[in-house]
């Protein structure tokens, strides 16, 4: 048995041990606005439900361990006292992870992570359209738990209005865990999926800024092949990789073969290109996925196979 005293242990180490052992933790994807109306979106796994009457949700934006700074979500809540808490399911987990990147204040993570904002009815912050459940909340108390790096702030929220996607209910009008398909945080980069399936690992976005969905070619944003998770993986890179001349020639050879075989069916040609990109993404070859996509875009536009 390893025994650790949190009063003498390094905060970073004990933080990792807490996250690894107090798990799984549900995820609150919190949307807020500051006093000037700038929207912010960020996920928090120190989160749960604590009362039904009144309906109370509590989450905790902690001070950053590395430099003891506070997060934009907390700063916005202190200014406006409103938040929308969106529940995260598997279909949106990679986009949610992308929204955790520490963008500069004023940057809209809805845009960066490719989420759709739907106006709320009782509060100013918008809700996430892709979320299966959203709670419009008034913040009734913010209780700081300390002043050092790693200290949390209990944000106590009263639910004013709740939105549920009708597809998550079963025949008994109860929320089906399989249909909800919620995800929860474990330690390190591990998540779990609350639908009976096994654990899965999700690479966390780097500490540098991600390029975001706005950097993706328009041809993939409306793809029938590439999912939101696939696109989020592409959008998580710190900069878009550029294929070398030699790489471009090799990739263009494959693309030329697709184009030659399906020259009379541009829809099928485009589908094959996106399936190849999807294959690379799902086998963790993100760099290659980008290079293949960019080469295909360049080839297709030059040969008038599709428009941007």
Beta strands, then each sheet from edge to edge (+ up, - down):
strand 1: 25-26
strand 2: 28-33
strand 3: 39-44
strand 4: 47-52
strand 5: 55-60
strand 6: 82-87
strand 7: 117-118
strand 8: 127-128
strand 9: 133-144
strand 10: 153-164
strand 11: 183-185
strand 12: 190-193
strand 13: 200-201
sheet 1: 1+ 11- 12+ 13-
sheet 2: 3+ 2- 6+ 9- 10+ 5- 4+
sheet 3: 7+ 8-
end
